[in-house]
Amino acid sequence: MHWSKKSAGDHRERQKREQHAIDQNHPSTVENLHNHFLYSIQVSFVFSQAIKNRGSISLLVGAAFPLGKFSGTDLYDKSSGFANTGESVYASYSKLLSKNWGISVDILAQRNPLNTGAFENKFSQLKIYQGFSLGSDPNNPPPAAYSIYPNWKFEKKAWLYGAFFVGVNGRFAIGDSKKIDLVLKAMPGIVYAKSPELKGSSFTDTATAVIIQSKSSGFGFIYSISGGLNYHLTRSLFLSSDVKYVGTNQITFKDIKATLTTTKGSYNSQGYSIQQSVTTVDSKQIISSINLSVGVGIKL
């Protein structure tokens, strides 16, 4: 077959166009490697960002200072808790959802011992009338005869509660070094609390008095507002401190039984007498405190 020069030129031009189209549809090995490299970088960046935002956990311990009625020591006020300074420990998980704001989940355990010194002082001055009337109502005066039992001693017992919180937190860097963060939290939750058992006694040569009050428990609502600082030691490790206000609603403690037993005179002697009074009531208590805590945290 005979080919003209023009036909041969057209054929070569067509082959070049076809080869160019193939090259466009099938990149070279170098280009493939380049594309895979860029894709790997993008995936790694997204993955690292996800890991970076996995949040942090921290554990703090400190002192719990009771406030208001919880620390009250009025025997005639049923809402007085006679709570003393105690201890608290809480674990917290926090995660930022934006630059400065996120969510927190906290678990708190707290113990406030009874103010036994206040109980001993109050009971040692208490006028216990016949029939165990305390004589607190001036419009209904008790019988004239009463006894004062001195030198009361009470066993060491404590208020206990555990709480679960879910709320919001704000985190704001302080200074250019970004080593210190201001952390703010507002958190509602639920609480399970146990009132303390009460055991006290007074003994002399001629008289004795013993009071026993049962413990009880109840559920309630709780909230906390706190502010603190995080100091970053490394990329993943930080020190933490905060000041927290904690308060509950009026928690009901059901079926608290109190037994008061008194004696007068020497046993088996003339004029010896013994009396006992038993009462069962529901009690209500608001628990509130200021907690100062320090601890350590880890970024996940």
Beta strands, then each sheet from edge to edge (+ up, - down):
strand 1: 56-66
strand 2: 86-96
strand 3: 101-113
strand 4: 127-129
strand 5: 146-148
strand 6: 153-154
strand 7: 158-174
strand 8: 180-195
strand 9: 198-203
strand 10: 207-213
strand 11: 216-232
strand 12: 237-264
strand 13: 273-299
sheet 1: 6+ 9- 10+ 12- 11+ 8- 7+ 3- 2+ 1- 13+
sheet 2: 4+ 5-
end
